[in-house]
Amino acid sequence: MPKEAKIQIKAGLEIHQQLDTGKLFCRCPSILRQDEPDWIVNRRLHAVAGETGEVDIAAKHEIEKDKEFIYQGYKDTCCLIEYDEEPPQEIDQNALRIAVQISLLLNCKILPITQIMRKTVIDGSNTSGFQRTVLIARDGFIETSKGKVGIDTVMLEEDAARIIERGEEKSIFRLDRLGIPLIEIATAPDLKDAEQIKEAALKIGEILRSSKVKRGLGTIRQDLNISTENHPRVEIKGFQDPKMMITVIEKEVERQKNLLSLEKKEALRKKETKLVSEVRKAEKTGETSFLRPMPGSARMYPETDLELLRIKKQLIDEIKKTLPKLKTEVQGELKKKGLTDEYISQLLRSRRINDFDMLIKIYNKPNFIVKTMLILPKEIASKQNKDADKVFTMDVIETIVEKVKDNKIREEDVKQVMEKIASGKSLQEALKIEKVDMRKIETEISKIVKQKPGLTIGAYMGLVMKEFKGKIDGKKVMEILQKLI
């Protein structure tokens, strides 16, 4: 039998990432709360015609449910803007800078003048019945191993309220999340298979993490738009876990293939077709389930409470000069400096590249710097149940490194100095290291070997280090033992 042809797919990603700033259209902080709310407001929402004069199909679907929405808020971290009782304020400038920075990293063209829009959303997640969104940039690209993938748009928008309880007749939302800035990145439908989709998602994720974005569960959301030949576009929500991405894609392709096969049979019998675009949810099994009809352009209309947004060339030029390096670039540079893979990983996780760069200018031994800055403080502080960051501040570490550079203490003395600091001694006291006479040390090691002949070199090492209580360098001890045995 001939081999079955591989199903061709067309796909694009939509990635939503929270930015680590205050809220987008008010000056409230972006803090998620776990304490009891101060206020509760009840609402029912209705659909509004978009710019085309029509009510969006997805909005109609939601309004037919006739649900009541309950909103919980706080007097010190929510304001009247979140309750839709006061006009929005000027867009948060920090959020705008980050959005422009990410757009430049995605090779996009920034729009100098752009219109803030309202997007109809009446599932209860917005008190106003719409979400404010603004196009920041377009026509960019990223590189993948299978070619360029276009970036159609970069939007800056406000996040929705946080769902607390969802029911058939009413739903409860919390307003702490409403208004947190979100950047939305939409790729072109250039993705051709599951592996490329995953690679593109990880690449965009790397670009986002190089900027000031929020980290942790719920701060990033990914949607996938996917279609097979002759099947309308399907949007998959909750497309999060990189481990499940390929499974979700393969199962959705198979679902569309089966639907097309059934549709052909129905078309022959009834001479009609039924396939439509829709929004589906990715389940933990990798299957997808129906959420709502696919929204259309009818849900967008201009925001009349705010002026046109102007992004000045001066701002763009300033941001271009300070673009952050991507993780892969930083890894390559650290490798060239001689850092081990383990230390590179530790340094990147710590997000203390700037501290490392400063110390390397004082004493150009990269592996020693990472060990002194990250490894030893954590190891020593944990043994004494102390906070490494509080005990070993950058001032303390910088002083220790300078003493090593000036030959006031040796590299092998650093651990002893840090142990003294952790035990409560001042930095000045800890830096007073007793000079060791290596000839006397060699004589003592020789005595230990003669007293207990026939042991392994490792056993002798343990006895010597115990005898001198860590005051001598292990490498020196090993050199002496190798001469003696």
N, C-alpha and C positions, 0 to 999 in steps of 0.2 A: 504494500500500500504506500502511496506517496506520503511524505512527511507533511503534517499539518502546518500551514504557513503561520508564522508568528503574527499575533494581532498587533496592528499598528495603533498607537495611542497618541493623543495630543493632550498636553497637560501644562498647567501653570500653577505657581504657588502664590498664596497671599499670607504674609507673615505680619503679625501684630505684636509689637514689643513695647512694654511700658518704659517710659523714660524716668530717670531718677531726678525729678525736679518737683516743684510745687504744682498745683493743679493748673490746667491749661487756660481757663477763662475766668479765674478768680485767684485770690492770693492765699487760699487755704492750703495747708500742708497735705502731702500725699501720704496719709497714714491709715493703715487698715486697723480697725479697732475690734477688740474682743469683749469689752465691757458693755454693760447694759446701755441702750441708747437713751438720749435725753428727750427726744421728740418722736412722735409717730404721726404720719399724715396718710390719709386714705384718698385714692384717686381712681377715676376711670378715664381711659384714653380713647380718642377717636381719630380716624384717619383723615389726613389733609391731602388735597390734590397737589401733585408735584408741578414742576415747571411746565410740563406738557399739558397740564389741565386735567390729567387723569389720576385716579387713585391707584397706587401700586398693588399688584396682585398679592404680594406677600403681606402687605398691610391689611388688605381685605380679609385674608386668611386669619390673621390675628384678631381683628375686630369682631369677627363672627363668634369668637369664644366668649365675648361679653364678660371678661374677668375683672375683678376688683384687685387693685394693687395697693399694698401697704408699704410705706417707706419709713425706715428708721434713720434718725440722724443725730448729730452731736452739736451742742452749742458752740464748742471751741474749735472744731475741725470741719464743720460744714457751714454753709451760709445760704442766703436767700437765692443765690444763683442756682444752687443744686436743687432747690425746691421749685425752680422756674417761677420765682416771684420777683426777680430783679434782672435787669439786662446784663449780659456778659461784659466782663472787663477786657482790656487789651490782652492779646495773646502773650503768654509767658515767654519772655525773651530767652531764658536759658533753654527752654524746650525747643524754641525756634533754632537756636545755634546748633543744638545736637542734631536736629533734623537735617539742617544744611550740611553738617559734617558727615553724617551717614550718607546723604545723597551724593556728596563728592566722592566718598569711598566706593560708591556704586557706579561711578563714572557717569552720573546724571547731569542734565542741564537744569540749572536752577531757574525758576520763573521769577522775574523781577517784580511783577505785579500779579496778584492772584486773588480770587474771590473766595471768601469763606462761605461754605454751603451748609444747608441743613439736609440731613438724610433721614427720611421717615423711618422710625423704629417704634412700633407700638406693642412690643411684647412685654412692656412694663419696665424694661431695663433703663429707660430714660424718662424722667418725670415730665419732660416737655413733649414727649412723643416724637422727638427727633434727636439726632446726634450731630454735633458740629464737626465739620471736617474741611480741610483745606489742602489743595494740591500744591506741594512744595517743589517737586522736580519730576522730570520724565526723561525718557529716551536714554537710559543707561545700559549697563551690561555687567555680567560677571563671567569669568572664565571657568569652564569645567573641563574634565579630561575628554569629554565628547563634544567640545566646542563651546562657543559663546552662547549665553542665555541672556536675552534681553530683559531689562528692567523697564516695564511700561510706565509705572507711576510710583512716586513716594508721597504719601499723604501724612498729614499731622492731624490727629483727631482726639476727641475726649473719650476715655474709657466709659463703659456702662456701669450702672449700679450693680452691687454684688448680690446675687441670689442667696437668700437665707432659707427659704422654704417655698416649694412650688406645688400648687394644688390645682384641682380642676376648676374651682370657682374663684380662688384668690391666690395670689403669690406675695411673698414678703421679700423686699429688697432692702439693702443697707446702702446709704449714700456716701460712705467713706471712700468707695472706689470711683464713684461717678466724678468725671472731670480729670482724672489722672491722665497725663498726656500719653498718647499711643502713637507710635509711628507705624504706618501700614505700607509694606513693600509688596507690590504686585509684579510678578514676572510676566513676560510674554509667554504665549503657549508654545514654547520652544522645547519643552522637555519631552523626550521620546521614549524613555523606559524608566523602570523603578529605580535602578541604580543611579541614573542621572538626577532624578528627582531628589533622592536622598543626599547626593553630593551637593546639589544646589542649596538645599535647606541648611546643610552644615556650613557651607561657605558663607551664606548670608548671616547665619548665627555667629560666625567668627567675626564678621564685620560689625555686627551689632555689639558684641561683647567688648570690642575695642573702644567703644564710646561709653558715655555715662548713662547706662541703662540699669533698670532694676534687675536683680537676680533672684532666682528662687521659683518655687512652685506658683503657677498662675500668672507669672509676669510676661510670658510669651505664649502666643497662640498661633497655630499654623492651620491654614485651610488649603485644600487642594482642589483645583478645577480640572476635571479629567473627562475626556470623551474618546470613544472608539469610533471607527468609521461607521457612518450612518446612525450613530446614537447621539442625541443632544447632550450638551454639557451638563455635568453633574458636579455640584460643589460639596466637598466632604469637610465637615467641621470636626474639630477635636483631633486633628491629624498631628499628634504631638510626639509620641515616643519614637525616636529614631530606630529602635529595635523592631517596632511594629510597622514601620512605613511600607516596607516592601510587601509584607503580608497583606496590608489593607489594599494596596494598589492591585496586587494580583487577584484578590478576591473581588474587587470592584470591576476589574476587566472581565472576569469570568461571569459576574452578574449581568453586565451589559451584553456580553456575548449571548447568554441564555435568553435575555429579553428580546434581542434582535431575532434570534431563531424563532421564538414564539410569535413575534410580531409578523414575521414573514408568512407564517401559517395563517394567522388571523387575517392578514391583508388579502391573501388568496381567497379566503372564504367569504369575508365581508367587504373586501375592497375599501378598507379604511385603516388608518394607523393611529396609535395612541401614545407613543413615546413622547415624553415632555421633559424639559429641564426641571431639576428639583434640587433642594438642599438636603443632604443626608448627614447623619452623625456616625463617626467612627466608633465602633464598640470595642471592648477589650479583646474580643475574639478575633478581631480583624474584619468582621462583617460590618455592613453599614445599614442604618435604619432611616426611614423617612422623617424629616423634620418639618419642612414647609416648601411651598412652591418657590421657584427661583425669583428673587427680586429683579426689577427692571429699572430703567432710567427714570420712570415716573416718580420715584421716591425722592429725587433730588430737587432742591430749590434754594435760591440765594438766602443767606443770613442778612436780614435787614437791620439788625441792631449793631453791626460792626462795619467799619470802613474797609475798603480794599486793603489787603496786606501787601506792603511793599518790602521787598528784600533787597537791601542796598548792595551795590557792587563792593563797597568798602568792607562790609561785613563778610562777604564771600571771600574776598582776598585775604582778610585777617585769618579766617578759618583755614584756608588753604595752606597757610604758613605753619600751622600747628596740627596738621592731620596726624592722628595716632598711627603707630605701626600695627600691622596685624600679627596675630600670634605666630603664624608660620614664619613671618619675616624675623620676628624677635628670636624665635628658636634657632634659626639659621645663624644669626649674629652671635648668639651665646655659644653656639657650637664652635664657631670660628675662634672665640676667645679661649677655648679649651675647657669649658665646663662639661662635666659628665652628664649623661642623659638624666640620671636620677636628680642631680642638682638643678638642672634646667627645669624639670618638672616641679620641684619644690619651689623654685623661685617664681615661676609663672603662677602657681597656685596661691602664693603669698601676695601677689600683685604689688611687689615692692621693687620693681625694676629700677625706679628712680633712686632709691636708697642704695641699691647695688652699684649703679653707675657712679654715684658720688664716692662710695668707698673704694671702688676700683681705681679712681684717680689718685687716691692716697697711697694705696699699696696694691700694685698690679699682680695679684695672685687670685684669680677668680674663684677657684674651688675653696681656698682658704676663707675668702670673704663670705661665700654662701654658708660655709660651716659655722663661721663666727656669728653671722647675722641671723641665721635661721635654725640650724641643727642643734648647736650646743645650748642656746638659750632655752629651747623647748625641752631638751633632754634634762638639763639641770633643774629648771623650774618645776617640772612635773614631779621630780623626785622629792621636792620639798613642798609640794602642793601650793605653788605660788604662780602668779600670773606673769608669764615671760615678758609680755609687752610692757608691764609696769616696772618690773625689776631691771630689764635690759633695754632701756630706752636707746634711741639712736645716738644721743649724746654719749652714753656709756660705751656703746659699741664703737663709735667713731674714735673716742679717746683710746680704747684698747688697740685699735688698728694703728693709730698714730704711734703708739708706744712700740709696737712691733716694727713699724717702718723705721723708727729712730734707733732700733736695736736696744731699747730699754728693757724689753722683755722678748722672749723667744716665742715662736709660733706654738711650740709645745707647752708653753706656760699659760696659754690663754684659758684652757679649761680650768686650771687651778685658780686663776684670777676670778673667773666667773662663779666658781663654787663658793669662794669667799664672799663675793657680793651677795649671792643668794642666801648665804647664812647670816647676813646682816651687817657685814663689814662695809665701811665706806670704800668708794672707788680708790682713794689715795692709799688706804691701808692694804687693800687687795692687790694693788700693783707692786707692793714691796715683796719681791720674790727673792728667796734665798739663793745665792750662787752655789751651784753644785760642782764639786771637784770630781771630774769624771775618772781620775786615776783611783781615787778612793772607792768610787762606785764600782769600778772594774774589779778591784780587790775584793769587795764584799760579794759580788756576783760569783767570783771564782770560789770563794769559801762555800757558798750555797751549793754549787755544783759538786764540790769535793765531799760535802757532808751527805749528799743524797745522790750517789752515782747511779747511772742507768736510766734516768727518767727521760721522757721525751722533751723536745725543745719547748713545746707548748706548756708542759708542766712546770719547767724551770721558769718560764716567763711569768706564770701565775704566782709562783713563790716570790720572785723578785719584785713584782709590782705590789704584792701584798706587803712586803718588807718595807718598801719605800713609800707606800701609801700614795701612789700617783704623782710623786714629786719629780719623777724623771720620765723622759720621753720613751715611749714603747719602741720606737724605731732604733734608738740608741742601744736599748737593752738587747734587742734582737741581734744587732751587729756584734755586740760583745759576746753573746751566747754562741753565735755562729763561729766566732774565733776560738772559743773555749772547747766546744763539743766536736 
